[in-house]
């Protein structure tokens, strides 16, 4: 390892330790890590803070404003009332029903939909504490459930990425989207099974501080003060934002649609400029933006490539196909978890998977992406270093050990299910 690799890895470890200590403001450790990247010469200022102009961060920042406005509408009040009724009833049955509802919603939103998980987490955060079914026992499961469609009909993003990776490696055979969806179904069912078993593991505590309670009271008051015109505009801008984020055909425009919708909301007076500014610069946004700079530094130093090359050479010629796929899934998801780069991790390890399978004379589909490598890029999550896990940790007021009680076993359940599904529907 070179000095640059060691420095980049050291900064990553320091950032993780700072997050784990719970002694620093949420979102501060990644910013400090970015400053260290510049001081050590690993990155320029532009490279270290590139996350603040990253398209995904810009998109989420704009959508945070739209969601803040959406939370004031009577429509959300009605949705929240339905969820409140289930929480008031309490018990395991209500918990299971909420879980199923969120997973069914994910079937339409698609895996990894930013708009959907922000919506669900925001709704859960608005539910008052109830001893019968504490929201601290819902935030974790319902947050991760947004990434697991129970009816996986919207898999266009990961399927398209699968085909792209395979074609770029010269593997031109067709990949069945139905089989690909079935792999996702196996993964979702495994997550559902774990969630139904593990719901008692999470702590019972109120999620909101006294200050948050005051904000909620202001939001409830704002529902009655919003004019019918403002409410219609807000709901329309929410729909426009969600649809815009899902339309990859729009290219770069898709990333700024939520920001444009936020501007409309500001202009019609639903939110004032201070509210817009506070939501666009929320701690979650700082966390997401800061992590990107660290991920880029790891990649630029050659550390990520070094790991990939070492694994490729150490595999040898005799390895069980299931273990090979499991290893590649593990490496890709670990890389995505610790760097915050889903796409980057997939494009690092997918070529390794393809070349390894080809050299062994195996069908590379399962290991390359048909479930294993591509989907695993979005199924780490046991470290709060990316958008959704970071929001879950912060909004749920979890301590990191409590977060790990659910997320670490969930991680292993998912990667084993993903590997099994890939081997079942795309045999080597």
N, C-alpha and C positions, 0 to 999 in steps of 0.2 A: 504493500500500500504506500502511496506517495504521501507527502506532507499535506497536500491539499485535501486528499481523501480523508485523512485523519482529522483535520480541522473541521471539515464539513460534517463528519460523523459525530465529532465532539459537540458541535453546536446543536445538532439534532438531539443528542442525548441530554444536553443541558436544558433545552427547551422542554423536553418531555418531563424531566425532573421538576422543573418550575411549575408545569401544569399540574403534576401529581401532588405537589406540596400544598396546594390550596391556599398559599400565602400571598399570591399575586392576583391582581385584578384580572378578571376574565378577558382574554384577548391581548394582554400585555406581553406574555412570554414570546409569542411569535414576532412581535414588533422588535423586542430586544434581540432576538435571534437574527433578524434582518440587519440590525445595526452592527452586530458582531460580524456578519458576512462582509460588510463594507470595511470594517476596521481591520480584519484579517486579510483583506485583499482578494477574498474568494469571489466577490461580486462587486460590480459597480453599483452606484446608487440606483441607477435605472434597473439593473438586474435584480437587486435585492428587494426592491419595492414594486416589481413588475406585477405582483398580485393585485395591486390597487387599480390596475387598468386591465386586469384579466377579464375576458368577456363574461365568464360565469359569475364572477364577483360583482361586476356591474349589473348583471341581470338580477341577481339575488338582492342587491341593494335597492334597486328600483321596486322589486316586488315586495320588499319589507314595508315600503311606504303604502303600496296598494293594499297590503294585508292590514296595516294599521287603520286605514279608512274602512276596509271591509268589516272589521271588527265592530264598527259603530252602527252597522245597518240592522234593521229589524229582521232581515232574512237570517243573519248569523245568530241573532237573538233566538229565533225559532229553532234553528239547528242546535244551538247550545241547550235550549230547553229540553229537546229530545234526549240529548246526551245526559243532561242533569237528571232526567227522570230515571234513566238506567242506573246512574250513579246512586241516586236516592234509594232505589230498590236494593242496590248493593248485591253482594254475593257473587259467587262464581259464574252463575248463569248470565248475569248482566255483563260481567267482564268478557266472557266468551263471545257474547253477541256483539259487543263493541269491537272486538278484535276482528270478527268476521266481516262486519260492516266496513271497516277501514281497508281490509284486504280486498274486498269486492270493489271498493272505490279505486284501489290501485290497479285493478284490471283495466280501467278506462284511462287512468292517468299515465300508466306505463312505469316500468321499473326505473327507479332513480329520479322520478319527476320532482324537480325542485319546488315547483309551485304547490304540489300536493302535500309534500311533507311539511312545508312551512305552514300551510293551512291547518293541517291536523294538529301540529304541535301548538299553534296559536290557539286553537279551539280548546285543547286540553288545558292549556295554561289559564284559560278564563274560568274554568270550573272551580268553584269554592271547595275547600277541604271538607271531606265527608268521611267519617270514621268507617262507615259501612264499605266504602270502596274508595280509598284515598287515591287522589290523582297521581301521587308519587309512585303508585303501583300501576298506573296506566301510561304515563309519559314515555317510558322506555319501550314497552311492548308496542304501543300504537305508533310510535315514531318509526321503529324498525319495520313495522308491518306495512308502512307505505311503500316499501321497497320489494314487497312480495305479493304480486297479483294472484288472487285465488283462481281467476280465470285468465290465464296469460294470453290475451288476444292482442295486446299492444306491445310487441317485442321488436318493433321495427329498428330501433337504435342499435341494440346489441346484435340483432341478426345481420343488419347491414355492416356492422363493424366486423363480424365474423367472416362474411363473404369477402370484404375488402382485404383483411389480413391474409386469408387463404389465397386469394387471387394474386396479391402482391408477392407471395412466395412461390407462385407458379402452379398452385394446386387449383385447377379450373373446374373440378367436378361440382355438380349441384349439391346444395345443402338443403334438406327439407325443412321448411319453416314450421311445419306441424311437429316434426320430431324435436326441433329446437324449442318450441313452446312446451312440449311435454317435459323436457329437461327442467325448464323453469317451474313447471307444476310440481315436480318432485322436490325441488328446492323449497317452494312455498309451503308444501305440506309438512316438510321437516321443520320449518320455522314455526308453523302453527302448532305442531305437536310439542315442540320445546316450550313455546309460550304458554300453552295450556297446563303444562307440568310445572313451570318455573315461576308462576305469577306470585307465589308467596315469598320468593327470595328477596324481593325489593323492600326497602325500608318504608315505614309508615310515618310520613312527616308532611307538614304543609309545604307547598312549593314556593309560595309567594311571601315576600317580606311585607312589612307594614306599608312601605312606599308603594309596592305593587298593588296593594289593596286600594290605596287612594287613586291610583291610575284607573283601576277597574271601575271605581265609583264614577269617575269622570267619564269613562267610556259608556257606562250605562246611562248616564244623564245625556250624553251626546246622541244616543239613539233616539230620544224623544225630541231633540232639537234639530236633527237633520231633516231638511225639507224633502218632500217626495221627489223633486227633481234631482237633488243632490244624491239621494239614495239610488235612484235609477242610474245616474251617471257612474256612481261608485261600482255598482254591480256589473254594469257594462264594461267598465275598465278592468275589473277583475277577470271577466270572461275573455276579454281581448288579450290580457297579459298571459293567461294560462294557455290559450290557443296559440298565441305568438311564440311562446317558449317551446311548444311542441312541434312547431313547423320548421324543421331543419331546412326546408326548401328556401326559406327566406335568407339563409346565410347569416351574415353579421347583423342584419336588421332584427332578427329574432332576439338577440341579446339586449337590444335597447328598447324593445316594445314595452316592458314593464316601466322603464324610466319615462317614456312618453306618456304612458297611462298615469303615472304619478304626477306628471306636470299638469295633466288635465284635472286631476283631483285637486291639486293646489289652486288652479285657476278658478274652479267653481266654488272654492271656499270650504271644502270639506275638512281640510287640514290647513293649519297655518305653516309658515316657512320653518319655524322652529321645530315643529313636529316632523316635517319632512326631513330636515337636517339630522335630527336625532335618530330617526329610523334608518336613514341611509348610512349613518356612521355607528350603528349599533355594535356592541362588543363582538357579536357573532361575525360580522363583516370583517372586523379587524383580525379575528382568528383565521378566517378563510384566506384573506389576502396575505397575511404574514407567512402562512405555511407554504404558499406557492413559491416564495423566494427561496426557502430552505430546500424544497424539493428540486428546484432548478439547480441549486448549487451542488447538491448531491450528484445530479446527472452530469453537470458540466465538469465536475472533478474526475469523472470516470468511475466513481464508486459503484454506481448501479450496473454499468457494463461489466466491471470486474466480477461482481457477484454472479451475473448471468453466465459469463464465460467459464468461471470456476465450476459452476454447477454442470454446465454442458460437458465439460471434460471429465468430471468425476462420475458421471452416470455409468459410463462403460457400456458394454454391449449386451449385458444380461441383467435385465431388471423386469420385475413383474409389471405388466401394463397398468394395472390398477394403481400400484405404488408410484409409477412414473407420472400418471395423470394427477394423483393426489399431491405429489411433490411439486408439480408445476402450478397447481391451483394454490397450494400453500405459499409458494414463493411470490406469485403474482398478487395475491390478496395481502400478504405481508408488506410487499412493496407499496401497494396502493394505500394501505393503512398508515404507514409511517412517513410517506412522502406527500399524501393527499392528492396524488396524481393518478386517477383511474386510467385514463387513456394512455398516459406515459408508461405505466406499468404493463398494460396489455401489449403495447408495441415493443417493449423491451423483451418480455418473456414469450410472447406468441411466436416470433421467429425461431427462438430456441426450441420451443415445443415442436414446431413443424420440422425443422432440420433434424432433430433427434429422432422423431418418428419415421421420417423418410429414410434416414440412415439405417434404421432397424428394420426397414421393410414393412412398416405398419401404416394403416390408414391414419393420416394425421388429423382427421376432422375432430375427434373427441378431445384430444390433447390440445390442439391448436386453438379452438374457440367454440365449437358447436355447443358447448356448455362450459367446459372446464376453464380455460384461461380467460376468455372474454368476460363471462358472467362473474367469475371470481374477482375481477377488478372492482366490482361494486359490492362485494360481500365480505369486506374486512370488518371495520366498524367497532372493533373492541378498544381502539384508542380514539379519544375525542380530538382528532387532528384534522377532521374534514367537516364539511358543512352540517350534515344531519347529526352525526354523533356529537359534535361540538354544541349544537343547539339543544340536544337532549340533555347533555350534562349540565349546561347552564340554566336552561329553563326549568329543569326538574330539580334543581338545587341538590344534585347528588354529590356525594363524596366519591372519589375515584374507586375505592374498594367496593362500594355499593354498585357502581356502574359495571365493574368487572364481574360481579357475582352473576349477572345476567348475560353480559355481552361476550365474555370469554367462552363459556360453554356453548353459547349460541353460535359463536364463530366455528368451533370444531364440528358441531352438529351440521352446520350449513356446508362446510367444505367436504365432509364425508358424503352428505346427500348429493351434493353437486357432482362429485366424482362418480358416485354410483349411477346417477341419472345419465351422465355422459356416456359411461360404459354400457349402460342398458340400451340406450337409443342410438348411439353411434359407436358400435363395437369396433375395436381395433382389428 
